[in-house]
Amino acid sequence: MELALIESVLSIAIRAGTSVLFATLGGIMTERSGVLNLGIEGMMLLSALAGFAGAFYSGSLLVGVFAGMIVGGLVAAVHAFWCVTLSANQVASGLALVIFSTGLADFIGQNIGPEGTTLVGLAGPKLQRFAVPGLSSLPIVGESFFHQDALTYLLYLLVPLIWYYLFKTRPGIHLRAIGENPRAADSLGVSVTRLRYVYTIVGGVLIGLGGAHLSLAYTPGWSVDITSGRGWIAIAMVIFSLWNPLRAVIGALLFGGVTAIQFRMQAAGTSIPTFFLSMAPYIATIVALLFISGRRSLYRHNGVPSALGTVYHRE
Amino acid sequence: MKLTLERRQGYGQWTLLLTILGAVLVALAFGALLLLIVGVNPIEAYRLMFVGAFGSEFATVDTLVKASPLLLTGLGVSLALRANIWNIGAEGQLVMGGFAAAGVALFWSEWLPEPLLLPAVILAGFVGGALWGLIPALLKIFGGVNEIVSTLMLNYVAVLWVEYLFFDAWRDPRGFGFPGTAEFPRAAWLPRLTGQLHIGIIFGLIIAALIWFLLNRTTIGYEIRVQGKSPLSARYAGINVMRNLMLVMFLSGGIAGLAGMGEVAGISHRMQNGLAVGYGFTALIVAFLGRLSPPGVIVAAVFVAGLSVGSEQLQLSMNLPASFALILQGAVLLCIAAGDLFLRYRVRLNVRPPSQQMVAE
């Protein structure tokens, strides 16, 4: 009985955490390059719309997923143009993109349904969960980790890959360098401008996968509150993870776990503490920040990109 | 031929005004493009929006009702930004101001003399927001926590807290399951000018004048401006940066808290769902659009409120989503952020290749 409970909570936690983890990984890639990304919520929302609309009209889930990735990348490209080329304030650009994207997603969603009607409430193709033969029969972790949808499995590959790329490869060193000390990187022949574009867009594509997961797998369909603040959770998780993809997994499971426990409690009929449980990711982020920034040495070794949010001018 | 950027030494008032107007026009032009795509005549749509927001006494009052919280939160955010503090937490501070005001209105009426109730409610609104605004300042001073992140995170904590109150702990038992507190006693209602327009907007105007005075006519205001321009030189000049940081966040939060007080004590007369509707971000738009100056913020608050009210009209008469207002607001902020480029640099069209100038990518 107890075991079944843990299994089901873990299973829901992973499902709920998938979109957040994609978005967190995207945020990490962008911010490691020194570009602050507060626009995640907007990128997720528009890509969730694109994902659903793409799958709805083509009948193909693959098209939906790609549409989500492309739109995520496009919104991120706008952010990069503002932050890198126009050297606009990165906080303003990110927040403006969220407001803009929220409006645009609602506006478009209400106009691109069949015969110009709304997309809200329509049913489209759904990403099914499937069991991985063999692995899914492992005790506890089997059913929860290996009976998920394809995008979740993609994450299992992406997390170690991104970690390896960031910390063990030459391009990864360049990426961290432009976020740490762009002037030094530039003097060594690394193109700060080009790479900041590349990684902001790569981050947007990852965030787009998170958006697509929401509208194709987690809560299939389209409504403008489909993200319900997951983009902000992702921003919290980027910091909580100290810009490290492996630690991001812990953050995503924490968020997913909170969601799963809320489901359980609502099912059991108690609703009071769910408000307080929902506060957990936000408070945890502040505490994590308090913990790392109080200690200078820890701060330095923990990957906070020093040049985060600053404009680089080659003068 | 290439576009080149030359660094400017400074800019005049006219350049500033032109960039703002330019930003607004570009944003409206983008909106017009969108309207054309969905087959709506943009000129007719913008005319309807204007009429919907300012075309009658009723419409103007409605716009001013929406402008009151935007004016207060916008003033709070702009004051903080003058000290180079990014307070994205206006939403949370507004909500906590509303919470404190509601608490006093609901539970102090029994023992507080009636004439003192309303002043207590107003004060509670200010203090509630101010204390909530003080938290990020303390986190920054004692923990080195960046205020952009902490104010953002604290928004959600505050919103969840008041949701807990009006969905659960303070829910009106006679409310037929409606999520909200009981109605406040009449003595706690904020006086109204006309329609739903309460005196909160007058608070806004007074505070705008006070902030202008603080920034331009007092030593602390001067320190705040120096600190905002260059924290390092402020420190060298012996300015107490930490104290000013606390003061600015206390005031900024308190002003936003007054907005929350106005919403609960001036309009709904109870604390209910819909208190938090994204003021934190809209306040930032208002502050940026008003270029952080109190008179500018007043105009910006009315303009941004007009966009919202006008879009509601658009929804009624043209069946367009009211989210059109969000698109315009977001576009305005994007354009203003981009417009800063023109304030910092002079854009030149050069026929010959540039030598020492920065090349626009």
HADDOCK unambig.tbl for C-alpha pairs under 7 A between the chains (distance, minus, plus):
assign (segid A and resid 82 and name CA) (segid B and resid 338 and name CA) 6.61 0.50 0.50
assign (segid A and resid 85 and name CA) (segid B and resid 361 and name CA) 6.07 0.50 0.50
assign (segid A and resid 86 and name CA) (segid B and resid 338 and name CA) 6.09 0.50 0.50
assign (segid A and resid 86 and name CA) (segid B and resid 341 and name CA) 6.37 0.50 0.50
assign (segid A and resid 88 and name CA) (segid B and resid 337 and name CA) 5.35 0.50 0.50
assign (segid A and resid 88 and name CA) (segid B and resid 338 and name CA) 5.41 0.50 0.50
assign (segid A and resid 88 and name CA) (segid B and resid 340 and name CA) 6.81 0.50 0.50
assign (segid A and resid 88 and name CA) (segid B and resid 341 and name CA) 6.95 0.50 0.50
assign (segid A and resid 89 and name CA) (segid B and resid 337 and name CA) 6.17 0.50 0.50
assign (segid A and resid 92 and name CA) (segid B and resid 337 and name CA) 6.49 0.50 0.50
assign (segid A and resid 93 and name CA) (segid B and resid 334 and name CA) 5.86 0.50 0.50
assign (segid A and resid 93 and name CA) (segid B and resid 337 and name CA) 6.63 0.50 0.50
assign (segid A and resid 96 and name CA) (segid B and resid 330 and name CA) 4.70 0.50 0.50
assign (segid A and resid 96 and name CA) (segid B and resid 333 and name CA) 5.57 0.50 0.50
assign (segid A and resid 96 and name CA) (segid B and resid 334 and name CA) 5.62 0.50 0.50
assign (segid A and resid 97 and name CA) (segid B and resid 330 and name CA) 6.32 0.50 0.50
assign (segid A and resid 99 and name CA) (segid B and resid 326 and name CA) 5.92 0.50 0.50
assign (segid A and resid 99 and name CA) (segid B and resid 327 and name CA) 6.86 0.50 0.50
assign (segid A and resid 99 and name CA) (segid B and resid 330 and name CA) 4.93 0.50 0.50
assign (segid A and resid 100 and name CA) (segid B and resid 326 and name CA) 5.92 0.50 0.50
assign (segid A and resid 100 and name CA) (segid B and resid 327 and name CA) 4.52 0.50 0.50
assign (segid A and resid 100 and name CA) (segid B and resid 329 and name CA) 6.95 0.50 0.50
assign (segid A and resid 100 and name CA) (segid B and resid 330 and name CA) 4.05 0.50 0.50
assign (segid A and resid 100 and name CA) (segid B and resid 331 and name CA) 6.11 0.50 0.50
assign (segid A and resid 103 and name CA) (segid B and resid 323 and name CA) 4.69 0.50 0.50
assign (segid A and resid 103 and name CA) (segid B and resid 324 and name CA) 6.00 0.50 0.50
assign (segid A and resid 103 and name CA) (segid B and resid 326 and name CA) 4.65 0.50 0.50
assign (segid A and resid 103 and name CA) (segid B and resid 327 and name CA) 4.67 0.50 0.50
assign (segid A and resid 104 and name CA) (segid B and resid 327 and name CA) 5.74 0.50 0.50
assign (segid A and resid 106 and name CA) (segid B and resid 323 and name CA) 6.35 0.50 0.50
assign (segid A and resid 107 and name CA) (segid B and resid 321 and name CA) 5.79 0.50 0.50
assign (segid A and resid 107 and name CA) (segid B and resid 323 and name CA) 6.15 0.50 0.50
assign (segid A and resid 107 and name CA) (segid B and resid 324 and name CA) 6.60 0.50 0.50
assign (segid A and resid 275 and name CA) (segid B and resid 160 and name CA) 5.62 0.50 0.50
assign (segid A and resid 275 and name CA) (segid B and resid 161 and name CA) 6.96 0.50 0.50
assign (segid A and resid 275 and name CA) (segid B and resid 164 and name CA) 5.99 0.50 0.50
assign (segid A and resid 279 and name CA) (segid B and resid 157 and name CA) 5.41 0.50 0.50
assign (segid A and resid 279 and name CA) (segid B and resid 160 and name CA) 6.93 0.50 0.50
assign (segid A and resid 282 and name CA) (segid B and resid 153 and name CA) 5.24 0.50 0.50
assign (segid A and resid 286 and name CA) (segid B and resid 150 and name CA) 6.26 0.50 0.50
assign (segid A and resid 289 and name CA) (segid B and resid 145 and name CA) 5.96 0.50 0.50
assign (segid A and resid 290 and name CA) (segid B and resid 143 and name CA) 5.22 0.50 0.50
assign (segid A and resid 290 and name CA) (segid B and resid 144 and name CA) 6.93 0.50 0.50
assign (segid A and resid 290 and name CA) (segid B and resid 145 and name CA) 5.90 0.50 0.50
assign (segid A and resid 293 and name CA) (segid B and resid 143 and name CA) 6.38 0.50 0.50
assign (segid A and resid 293 and name CA) (segid B and resid 144 and name CA) 5.44 0.50 0.50
assign (segid A and resid 293 and name CA) (segid B and resid 145 and name CA) 6.35 0.50 0.50
assign (segid A and resid 294 and name CA) (segid B and resid 143 and name CA) 5.06 0.50 0.50
assign (segid A and resid 294 and name CA) (segid B and resid 144 and name CA) 5.95 0.50 0.50
